[in-house]
């Protein structure tokens, strides 16, 4: 094979490799065994690792969030309220709120109407996995997606929302493993 043919072959292989492995434009790669973020979806969802119980997850969220300067101002045990009304919640269903004003202040100062999305919410819930077995999940209402509802968000608000979202995804990544 002549060098010119080999050079063309290498370019073709490089092109195929890059086109196969490049993330689509509407996806942000997280890594660390975490699912990618679908930038068109307000919800970011991760399964809790096997062996991590609900209580392990709650304890982990509490410990990690405090270490990351988040406060947990409210919890909503939706599943418990469903039971009180005679409905089967089909597993755990709750929402936990988290706030870190050192990260979110810029958004609120530039766009006070963003308060409708505050504080940030993580849901803990069970639903069937691909095999029909009940699986524990963490879900996040993504701050960057919420900011899409603000007309002409400032660059400062966009950067703050991304910082906040990154921190919450880091919290989820560690909590789903039961880390402290």
C-alpha contacts under 8 A as a table, 3 or more apart, distances in Angstrom:
res1	aa1	res2	aa2	distance
1	X	5	X	6.45
1	X	6	X	6.72
2	X	5	X	5.42
2	X	6	X	6.40
3	X	6	X	4.96
3	X	7	X	6.01
4	X	7	X	5.06
4	X	8	X	6.33
5	X	8	X	5.16
5	X	9	X	6.21
6	X	9	X	5.00
6	X	10	X	6.16
7	X	10	X	5.17
7	X	11	X	6.30
8	X	11	X	5.14
8	X	12	X	6.20
9	X	12	X	5.08
9	X	13	X	6.17
10	X	13	X	5.07
10	X	14	X	6.07
11	X	14	X	5.06
11	X	15	X	6.09
12	X	15	X	5.07
12	X	16	X	6.17
13	X	16	X	5.14
13	X	17	X	6.01
14	X	17	X	5.07
14	X	18	X	6.06
15	X	18	X	5.23
15	X	19	X	6.05
16	X	19	X	5.19
16	X	20	X	6.02
17	X	20	X	5.31
17	X	21	X	6.11
18	X	21	X	5.33
18	X	22	X	5.66
19	X	22	X	5.54
23	X	27	X	6.33
23	X	28	X	7.42
23	X	29	X	7.19
24	X	27	X	5.50
25	X	28	X	7.83
26	X	38	X	6.06
26	X	39	X	5.15
26	X	40	X	6.49
27	X	36	X	6.35
27	X	37	X	5.49
27	X	38	X	4.80
27	X	39	X	5.54
28	X	36	X	5.66
28	X	37	X	4.99
28	X	38	X	6.69
28	X	39	X	6.86
29	X	35	X	7.59
29	X	36	X	4.65
29	X	37	X	6.43
30	X	34	X	6.06
30	X	35	X	6.67
30	X	36	X	5.36
30	X	37	X	7.04
31	X	34	X	5.45
31	X	35	X	7.29
31	X	36	X	7.35
32	X	173	X	7.93
34	X	46	X	7.03
34	X	173	X	6.89
35	X	45	X	7.83
35	X	46	X	6.71
37	X	44	X	6.31
38	X	41	X	5.49
38	X	44	X	7.50
39	X	42	X	7.60
39	X	145	X	7.40
40	X	145	X	7.70
41	X	44	X	7.37
41	X	145	X	7.28
42	X	141	X	5.74
42	X	142	X	5.42
42	X	145	X	5.34
42	X	146	X	7.03
43	X	139	X	6.44
43	X	140	X	5.55
43	X	141	X	5.09
43	X	142	X	6.08
44	X	139	X	5.54
44	X	140	X	5.06
44	X	141	X	6.73
44	X	142	X	6.67
45	X	137	X	6.86
45	X	138	X	5.74
45	X	139	X	4.28
45	X	140	X	6.38
46	X	137	X	5.69
46	X	138	X	5.40
46	X	139	X	6.43
46	X	172	X	7.73
46	X	176	X	7.74
47	X	135	X	7.15
47	X	136	X	6.11
47	X	137	X	4.36
47	X	138	X	6.33
47	X	176	X	7.11
48	X	52	X	6.75
48	X	135	X	7.56
48	X	136	X	5.47
48	X	137	X	5.25
48	X	138	X	6.79
48	X	176	X	4.46
48	X	177	X	6.71
49	X	52	X	5.85
49	X	176	X	5.85
49	X	177	X	5.69
52	X	56	X	5.81
52	X	57	X	6.53
52	X	176	X	7.27
52	X	177	X	6.60
52	X	178	X	5.92
53	X	56	X	5.00
53	X	57	X	6.17
54	X	57	X	5.06
54	X	58	X	6.24
54	X	136	X	7.53
55	X	58	X	5.05
55	X	59	X	6.05
56	X	59	X	5.19
56	X	60	X	5.99
56	X	178	X	5.74
57	X	60	X	5.04
57	X	61	X	6.11
57	X	175	X	5.82
57	X	176	X	6.43
57	X	177	X	7.90
57	X	178	X	5.57
58	X	61	X	5.13
58	X	62	X	6.19
59	X	62	X	5.16
59	X	63	X	6.21
59	X	178	X	7.99
59	X	180	X	7.97
60	X	63	X	5.23
60	X	64	X	5.88
60	X	174	X	7.92
60	X	175	X	5.22
60	X	178	X	5.46
60	X	179	X	5.79
60	X	180	X	5.24
61	X	64	X	5.30
61	X	65	X	5.70
61	X	171	X	7.18
61	X	172	X	7.89
61	X	175	X	5.60
61	X	180	X	7.99
62	X	65	X	5.46
62	X	66	X	6.25
62	X	72	X	7.83
63	X	66	X	5.48
63	X	67	X	6.38
63	X	180	X	5.78
64	X	67	X	5.07
64	X	68	X	6.26
64	X	171	X	6.66
64	X	174	X	7.91
64	X	175	X	7.40
64	X	179	X	7.76
64	X	180	X	5.72
65	X	68	X	4.99
65	X	69	X	6.34
65	X	70	X	5.03
65	X	71	X	6.94
65	X	72	X	7.89
65	X	98	X	7.91
65	X	171	X	6.84
66	X	69	X	5.14
66	X	70	X	5.36
66	X	71	X	6.43
67	X	70	X	7.48
69	X	100	X	6.23
70	X	98	X	5.99
70	X	99	X	5.26
70	X	100	X	4.66
71	X	98	X	5.57
71	X	99	X	5.28
71	X	100	X	6.55
72	X	75	X	7.63
72	X	96	X	7.09
72	X	97	X	5.54
72	X	98	X	4.65
72	X	99	X	6.52
73	X	97	X	6.23
73	X	98	X	6.61
73	X	99	X	7.43
74	X	96	X	6.21
74	X	97	X	5.50
74	X	98	X	7.88
75	X	94	X	7.30
75	X	95	X	5.79
75	X	96	X	4.46
75	X	97	X	6.22
76	X	94	X	5.49
76	X	95	X	5.05
76	X	96	X	6.34
77	X	80	X	5.44
77	X	81	X	6.64
77	X	93	X	6.58
77	X	94	X	4.49
77	X	95	X	6.62
78	X	81	X	5.12
78	X	82	X	6.22
78	X	93	X	5.55
78	X	94	X	4.99
78	X	95	X	7.27
79	X	82	X	5.02
79	X	83	X	6.30
79	X	88	X	7.93
79	X	89	X	5.20
79	X	91	X	7.42
79	X	92	X	5.96
79	X	93	X	4.62
79	X	94	X	6.27
80	X	83	X	5.10
80	X	84	X	6.32
80	X	89	X	7.94
80	X	93	X	7.98
81	X	84	X	5.04
81	X	85	X	6.47
82	X	85	X	5.19
82	X	86	X	6.48
82	X	87	X	5.04
82	X	88	X	6.61
82	X	89	X	6.08
83	X	86	X	4.99
83	X	87	X	5.05
83	X	88	X	5.90
83	X	89	X	6.78
84	X	87	X	7.38
89	X	92	X	6.94
89	X	93	X	6.82
90	X	126	X	7.42
90	X	127	X	7.61
91	X	125	X	6.98
91	X	126	X	5.28
91	X	127	X	7.23
91	X	134	X	7.75
92	X	124	X	6.92
92	X	125	X	4.88
92	X	126	X	5.35
92	X	136	X	7.87
93	X	123	X	7.43
93	X	124	X	5.95
93	X	125	X	4.46
93	X	126	X	6.77
94	X	123	X	5.73
94	X	124	X	5.38
94	X	125	X	6.40
95	X	121	X	6.53
95	X	122	X	5.79
95	X	123	X	4.33
95	X	124	X	6.23
96	X	121	X	5.77
96	X	122	X	5.30
96	X	123	X	6.12
96	X	124	X	7.72
97	X	119	X	5.83
97	X	120	X	5.51
97	X	121	X	4.50
97	X	122	X	6.23
98	X	119	X	5.76
98	X	120	X	5.17
98	X	121	X	6.20
98	X	122	X	7.64
99	X	104	X	7.94
99	X	118	X	7.65
99	X	119	X	5.30
99	X	120	X	6.12
100	X	103	X	5.61
100	X	104	X	6.28
100	X	164	X	7.95
101	X	104	X	4.86
101	X	105	X	5.19
102	X	105	X	6.01
103	X	106	X	7.38
103	X	160	X	5.95
103	X	161	X	7.80
103	X	163	X	6.80
103	X	164	X	5.80
104	X	107	X	5.56
104	X	108	X	6.66
104	X	160	X	5.97
104	X	161	X	6.81
104	X	164	X	6.70
105	X	108	X	5.24
105	X	109	X	6.04
105	X	160	X	7.95
106	X	109	X	5.11
106	X	110	X	6.02
106	X	156	X	6.47
106	X	157	X	5.57
106	X	160	X	6.35
107	X	110	X	5.35
107	X	111	X	5.74
107	X	112	X	7.49
107	X	114	X	7.04
107	X	156	X	7.25
107	X	157	X	4.29
107	X	158	X	7.52
107	X	160	X	6.37
107	X	161	X	6.95
108	X	111	X	5.02
108	X	112	X	4.63
108	X	113	X	7.34
108	X	114	X	6.01
108	X	115	X	6.52
108	X	157	X	7.96
109	X	112	X	5.89
110	X	153	X	7.91
110	X	154	X	7.02
110	X	157	X	6.69
111	X	114	X	5.70
111	X	150	X	7.56
111	X	153	X	7.47
111	X	157	X	7.86
112	X	115	X	5.87
113	X	116	X	6.28
113	X	150	X	7.89
114	X	117	X	5.69
114	X	118	X	7.06
114	X	147	X	7.33
114	X	150	X	7.32
115	X	118	X	4.90
115	X	119	X	7.61
117	X	120	X	6.79
117	X	143	X	7.87
117	X	146	X	7.00
118	X	121	X	7.92
120	X	141	X	7.04
120	X	143	X	7.34
121	X	140	X	6.14
121	X	141	X	5.91
122	X	138	X	6.62
122	X	139	X	5.50
122	X	140	X	4.74
122	X	141	X	6.76
123	X	137	X	7.94
123	X	138	X	5.59
123	X	139	X	4.92
123	X	140	X	6.45
124	X	136	X	7.18
124	X	137	X	5.79
124	X	138	X	4.85
124	X	139	X	6.58
125	X	136	X	5.75
125	X	137	X	5.39
125	X	138	X	6.66
126	X	134	X	6.02
126	X	135	X	5.23
126	X	136	X	4.44
126	X	137	X	5.97
127	X	133	X	7.93
127	X	134	X	5.24
127	X	135	X	5.52
127	X	136	X	6.82
127	X	137	X	7.66
128	X	131	X	7.25
128	X	132	X	4.71
128	X	133	X	5.03
128	X	134	X	4.33
128	X	135	X	5.75
129	X	132	X	5.21
129	X	133	X	5.48
129	X	134	X	6.14
129	X	135	X	5.73
130	X	133	X	7.52
138	X	172	X	7.02
138	X	176	X	7.48
140	X	168	X	7.89
140	X	169	X	7.97
141	X	145	X	7.95
141	X	146	X	7.71
142	X	145	X	5.37
142	X	146	X	6.37
142	X	165	X	6.21
143	X	146	X	4.96
143	X	147	X	6.18
143	X	161	X	5.45
143	X	162	X	7.23
143	X	164	X	7.10
143	X	165	X	5.81
144	X	147	X	5.12
144	X	148	X	6.88
144	X	158	X	7.01
144	X	161	X	5.24
144	X	162	X	5.86
144	X	165	X	6.82
145	X	148	X	5.36
145	X	149	X	7.74
146	X	149	X	5.78
146	X	150	X	7.84
147	X	150	X	5.42
147	X	153	X	7.13
147	X	158	X	7.40
147	X	161	X	7.38
148	X	151	X	7.43
148	X	153	X	7.88
150	X	153	X	5.85
153	X	157	X	6.24
153	X	158	X	6.61
154	X	157	X	5.14
154	X	158	X	6.27
155	X	158	X	5.01
155	X	159	X	6.14
156	X	159	X	5.19
156	X	160	X	6.13
157	X	160	X	5.01
157	X	161	X	6.04
158	X	161	X	5.16
158	X	162	X	6.22
159	X	162	X	5.15
159	X	163	X	6.17
160	X	163	X	5.07
160	X	164	X	6.11
161	X	164	X	5.08
161	X	165	X	6.05
162	X	165	X	5.04
162	X	166	X	6.02
163	X	166	X	5.17
163	X	167	X	6.25
164	X	167	X	5.20
164	X	168	X	6.26
165	X	168	X	5.09
165	X	169	X	6.13
166	X	169	X	5.16
166	X	170	X	6.16
167	X	170	X	5.00
167	X	171	X	6.17
168	X	171	X	4.89
168	X	172	X	6.19
169	X	172	X	4.93
169	X	173	X	6.02
170	X	173	X	5.00
170	X	174	X	6.33
171	X	174	X	5.42
171	X	175	X	5.97
172	X	175	X	5.06
172	X	176	X	5.85
173	X	176	X	5.61
173	X	177	X	6.98
174	X	177	X	5.46
174	X	178	X	6.55
174	X	179	X	5.38
174	X	180	X	7.74
175	X	178	X	4.81
175	X	179	X	5.54
175	X	180	X	7.53
176	X	179	X	7.64
